[in-house]
Amino acid sequence: MTFTRAPAARDTRQDRVQSHPPLSPRERQIAEAYAGGATYQQIAESLCLAPSTVRTHLAAIYRKLEVSSKLELMARLDGPAPEPRTQPELSSALSELALSLEEALAREKALSEVLRIISDAQGDLDQVVPRILNYALDLCDAEFGILFEYHGDRRFGARFSKGIPEPFKAWMEARGVFAAGPETGLGRMVYQRDVVNIIDVKSEPLYQSDDPLRFATADLGGARSFVAIPMLAADRLVGAFTIYRQTVRPFSQHSLQLARIFADQSVIALENARLVSAARARDG
């Protein structure tokens, strides 16, 4: 009696790739473009799609290929399929993807809002500045805020305010351009070139000192939870949003990230408005 060996189970790259739902030609096109470094907007323009459609396709692509990052997507397109993931791993991957898509959508929304402000205001600083501050307050779910222009050497001038009490507004108008102490929120922001988030301005030792800005902010403005958000043109500080609440209700990191993105983009609106205003002044 002779015995024949059963054929060995195949474990080829092609078999493993086919174990996952195949990508459609359009999905493959989008996946390769995204893995190659193209943005949602660039892909949308090249394929005559809406950015939201590109996001929808990417969500399906990530789900089909069981990846959760651009690096994994690149590896998956160029190599064999990974070992099947467990249900908790899949759930985690989908959660990460959902967060990434949400953050991308928020960035696009902030950019589109800046572009809309630039277009609608037509270079009028008196229109641009209030609308920029209003949108920043909406992002941070706050009612009180000031948009400062930076004059160097920790000196600031209030360009526009919203909702702040009259005594605080009168104090700033009387001061004009003033120097912020190094321990204040604005002063620390100048040094750090980053968001300064203060849970409670009255709980810091500075409140017990004779610093005039902290006194005015806390006692005249009624501020408790406070944040200073820099407006940067490259590494140059051109201004800042200061936003506060009159109760101790700290600002979330998510809202501050959105506000920081919007602040970065808002520099475009302000610089554009200044250029238009200067051109109009020269033309008479």
URCORMO-V228478 format. One record per residue. PSI is psi in radians with two decimals (NA if undefined). NEAR is the number of other C-alpha atoms within 8 Angstrom. Layout:
PSI_NEAR ; PSI_NEAR
This chain:
2.37_2 ; 2.59_3 ; 2.41_4 ; 2.45_4 ; 2.30_4 ; 2.51_4 ; 2.35_4 ; 2.51_4 ; 2.27_4 ; 2.50_5 ; 0.93_6 ; 2.87_6 ; -0.71_9 ; -0.70_7 ; -0.74_9 ; -0.67_11 ; -0.70_9 ; -0.12_8 ; -0.20_6 ; 2.65_8 ; 2.34_7 ; 2.66_6 ; 2.50_9 ; 2.85_6 ; -0.72_6 ; -0.74_7 ; -0.72_11 ; -0.73_9 ; -0.81_8 ; -0.75_12 ; -0.79_11 ; -0.67_10 ; -0.76_10 ; -0.75_12 ; -0.49_11 ; -0.02_7 ; -0.03_6 ; 2.55_9 ; 2.94_7 ; -0.81_10 ; -0.75_8 ; -0.74_8 ; -0.76_15 ; -0.75_13 ; -0.70_9 ; -0.50_7 ; 0.10_6 ; 0.83_6 ; 2.92_10 ; 2.56_9 ; -0.61_10 ; -0.58_6 ; -0.68_9 ; -0.75_13 ; -0.72_10 ; -0.76_8 ; -0.74_10 ; -0.64_11 ; -0.75_9 ; -0.68_8 ; -0.83_11 ; -0.69_12 ; -0.75_9 ; -0.75_10 ; -0.10_11 ; 0.89_9 ; 2.83_10 ; 0.21_11 ; 2.87_7 ; -0.64_8 ; -0.75_7 ; -0.64_9 ; -0.77_14 ; -0.80_11 ; -0.66_8 ; -0.64_12 ; -0.54_7 ; -0.18_6 ; -2.97_7 ; 2.82_9 ; 2.57_9 ; 3.00_5 ; 2.50_4 ; 2.43_4 ; 2.70_7 ; 2.89_6 ; -0.74_6 ; -0.67_6 ; -0.72_8 ; -0.74_10 ; -0.72_8 ; -0.74_8 ; -0.75_11 ; -0.63_10 ; -0.75_8 ; -0.72_9 ; -0.76_12 ; -0.72_8 ; -0.72_8 ; -0.75_8 ; -0.67_9 ; -0.73_8 ; -0.70_8 ; -0.71_8 ; -0.70_8 ; -0.69_9 ; -0.76_11 ; -0.67_8 ; -0.74_8 ; -0.76_12 ; -0.77_10 ; -0.59_8 ; -0.71_8 ; -0.79_14 ; -0.64_9 ; -0.72_8 ; -0.78_12 ; -0.80_13 ; -0.80_7 ; -0.64_6 ; -0.40_10 ; 0.78_8 ; 0.10_12 ; 1.88_10 ; -0.61_11 ; -0.34_6 ; -0.69_8 ; -0.88_15 ; -0.87_12 ; -0.68_10 ; -0.61_9 ; -0.82_11 ; -0.72_15 ; -0.74_9 ; -0.66_8 ; -0.69_12 ; -0.69_13 ; -0.74_8 ; -0.62_10 ; 0.08_10 ; 0.97_6 ; 2.80_11 ; -0.27_10 ; 2.26_12 ; 2.79_15 ; 2.41_13 ; 2.00_14 ; 2.53_13 ; 2.47_11 ; 2.32_12 ; 0.26_10 ; 2.77_6 ; 0.71_5 ; 0.44_13 ; 2.34_11 ; 2.68_14 ; 2.33_11 ; 2.05_13 ; -0.60_9 ; 2.57_10 ; 2.79_13 ; 2.22_10 ; -0.12_7 ; 2.61_10 ; 2.64_9 ; -0.72_6 ; -0.67_8 ; -0.73_12 ; -0.75_10 ; -0.64_8 ; -0.79_9 ; -0.70_9 ; -0.66_8 ; -0.59_6 ; -0.59_7 ; -2.22_8 ; 2.16_9 ; 2.80_8 ; 2.28_8 ; 2.29_11 ; 2.67_10 ; -0.39_8 ; -0.08_7 ; 2.95_11 ; -0.78_11 ; -0.73_12 ; -0.76_12 ; -0.63_11 ; -0.67_14 ; -0.76_11 ; -0.77_6 ; -0.40_7 ; 0.70_8 ; 2.98_8 ; 2.35_12 ; 2.00_11 ; 2.00_9 ; 2.10_10 ; -0.78_11 ; 1.96_11 ; -0.44_13 ; -0.21_8 ; -0.18_6 ; 2.59_8 ; -0.50_7 ; -0.53_10 ; -0.46_12 ; -0.12_6 ; -2.98_6 ; 0.45_7 ; 2.12_9 ; -0.63_6 ; -0.72_9 ; -0.69_11 ; -0.83_11 ; -0.75_11 ; -0.82_11 ; -0.83_12 ; -0.70_8 ; -0.64_10 ; -0.28_11 ; 0.35_9 ; 2.49_13 ; -1.41_15 ; 2.32_16 ; 2.56_16 ; 2.44_13 ; 2.20_14 ; 2.04_14 ; 2.62_16 ; 1.95_13 ; 2.38_12 ; 1.76_9 ; -2.11_4 ; 0.08_5 ; 2.19_6 ; 2.12_11 ; -0.28_12 ; -2.98_12 ; 2.58_13 ; 2.32_15 ; 2.21_12 ; 2.40_13 ; 2.86_13 ; 2.66_13 ; 0.18_8 ; 2.81_7 ; 1.63_9 ; 1.55_8 ; 2.61_9 ; 2.42_12 ; 2.66_6 ; -0.60_6 ; -0.82_6 ; -0.60_10 ; -0.61_11 ; -0.75_8 ; -0.75_12 ; -0.64_12 ; -0.75_11 ; -0.78_10 ; -0.67_13 ; -0.74_15 ; -0.75_11 ; -0.48_11 ; -0.45_11 ; -0.63_12 ; -0.80_9 ; -0.77_13 ; -0.78_11 ; -0.70_8 ; -0.77_10 ; -0.69_14 ; -0.74_10 ; -0.77_9 ; -0.76_11 ; -0.72_11 ; -0.70_8 ; -0.71_8 ; -0.65_8 ; -0.69_7 ; -0.59_6 ; -0.04_5 ; NA_4
